[in-house]
Amino acid sequence: MKPMQRVGSLKELKDGKPLDVTLDGQKIAVFYIKDEVVATSGKCPHAGGPIQCGDLEGAWLTCPWHGWTFDLNSGVCTDDPSLALDIYPVRVDGDDILVAV
């Protein structure tokens, strides 16, 4: 695993908009869910849609392109359990959000 890298601040994430970042050439989406920060792959594994633009309801994220839903606790797609978003380790240090890819 690579070292943790800063992707943004907890304050900006708590404002309600997911973070869309690139780490080591990979698109990463970062969400704030019930006092927890979750980092996932930034592209839907079904068709490559911009997952950070999806609708978030609790820990359920719906892709904006085809409406497929993912459980952000596990990354697994409810429409096709053979598909899953990668979930990355996250650490919050003060106001900094750190992610390892």
C-alpha positions as CSV (number, residue, x, y, z in Angstrom):
1,M,0.0,0.0,0.0
2,K,1.2,3.5,-0.9
3,P,1.6,6.2,1.8
4,M,-1.5,8.2,2.8
5,Q,-2.0,11.4,0.8
6,R,-4.1,14.5,1.6
7,V,-7.2,14.7,-0.6
8,G,-9.0,17.6,1.1
9,S,-10.4,19.0,4.3
10,L,-13.1,17.5,6.5
11,K,-14.8,20.9,6.6
12,E,-15.3,21.0,2.8
13,L,-16.5,17.4,2.8
14,K,-19.0,18.1,5.6
15,D,-20.5,20.8,3.4
16,G,-22.2,18.0,1.5
17,K,-20.3,17.8,-1.7
18,P,-18.2,14.6,-2.4
19,L,-14.5,15.2,-3.2
20,D,-13.4,14.2,-6.7
21,V,-9.6,13.7,-6.7
22,T,-6.9,11.9,-8.6
23,L,-4.2,10.0,-6.7
24,D,-1.4,8.2,-8.5
25,G,-3.4,8.4,-11.7
26,Q,-6.6,6.9,-10.3
27,K,-9.9,8.8,-9.9
28,I,-11.0,8.7,-6.3
29,A,-14.4,9.8,-4.8
30,V,-14.6,10.7,-1.1
31,F,-17.9,10.8,0.8
32,Y,-19.0,11.8,4.3
33,I,-21.5,9.3,5.7
34,K,-22.8,9.4,9.2
35,D,-19.7,11.0,10.8
36,E,-17.4,8.7,8.7
37,V,-15.3,9.4,5.6
38,V,-15.3,6.8,2.8
39,A,-13.0,6.8,-0.2
40,T,-13.9,4.7,-3.3
41,S,-12.8,4.4,-6.9
42,G,-14.2,7.4,-8.8
43,K,-15.5,5.4,-11.8
44,C,-18.5,3.1,-11.7
45,P,-17.3,-0.5,-12.4
46,H,-20.3,-1.1,-14.6
47,A,-19.8,1.6,-17.3
48,G,-17.2,4.0,-16.0
49,G,-19.6,6.7,-14.9
50,P,-18.5,9.5,-12.6
51,I,-19.6,7.9,-9.3
52,Q,-19.1,11.1,-7.2
53,C,-21.9,12.7,-9.1
54,G,-24.4,10.0,-8.0
55,D,-27.2,10.3,-5.5
56,L,-26.2,9.4,-1.9
57,E,-28.8,8.2,0.5
58,G,-27.3,6.9,3.8
59,A,-24.5,4.5,2.7
60,W,-26.2,3.8,-0.7
61,L,-24.8,5.5,-3.7
62,T,-26.6,5.4,-7.1
63,C,-24.6,5.9,-10.2
64,P,-25.8,8.8,-12.3
65,W,-25.4,7.0,-15.6
66,H,-27.5,3.9,-15.3
67,G,-28.9,4.0,-11.7
68,W,-27.0,1.1,-10.4
69,T,-26.6,1.2,-6.6
70,F,-23.6,0.5,-4.4
71,D,-23.3,-0.1,-0.7
72,L,-20.5,2.1,0.5
73,N,-19.8,-0.1,3.5
74,S,-18.6,-2.9,1.2
75,G,-18.4,-1.3,-2.3
76,V,-20.7,-4.1,-3.6
77,C,-23.3,-3.3,-6.3
78,T,-26.8,-4.3,-5.3
79,D,-27.8,-4.8,-9.0
80,D,-24.8,-7.1,-9.8
81,P,-22.9,-8.4,-6.8
82,S,-20.0,-9.4,-9.0
83,L,-19.2,-5.7,-9.4
84,A,-17.8,-3.5,-6.6
85,L,-16.3,-0.2,-6.1
86,D,-12.8,-0.3,-4.6
87,I,-12.8,1.0,-1.0
88,Y,-9.6,2.7,0.1
89,P,-8.1,3.3,3.6
90,V,-8.9,6.7,5.1
91,R,-7.5,8.6,8.1
92,V,-8.7,11.9,9.4
93,D,-5.9,14.0,10.9
94,G,-7.4,17.2,12.4
95,D,-9.2,18.7,9.4
96,D,-7.1,16.8,6.8
97,I,-8.5,13.8,5.0
98,L,-5.8,11.3,4.1
99,V,-6.3,8.4,1.6
100,A,-4.0,5.5,0.6
101,V,-4.5,4.0,-2.8
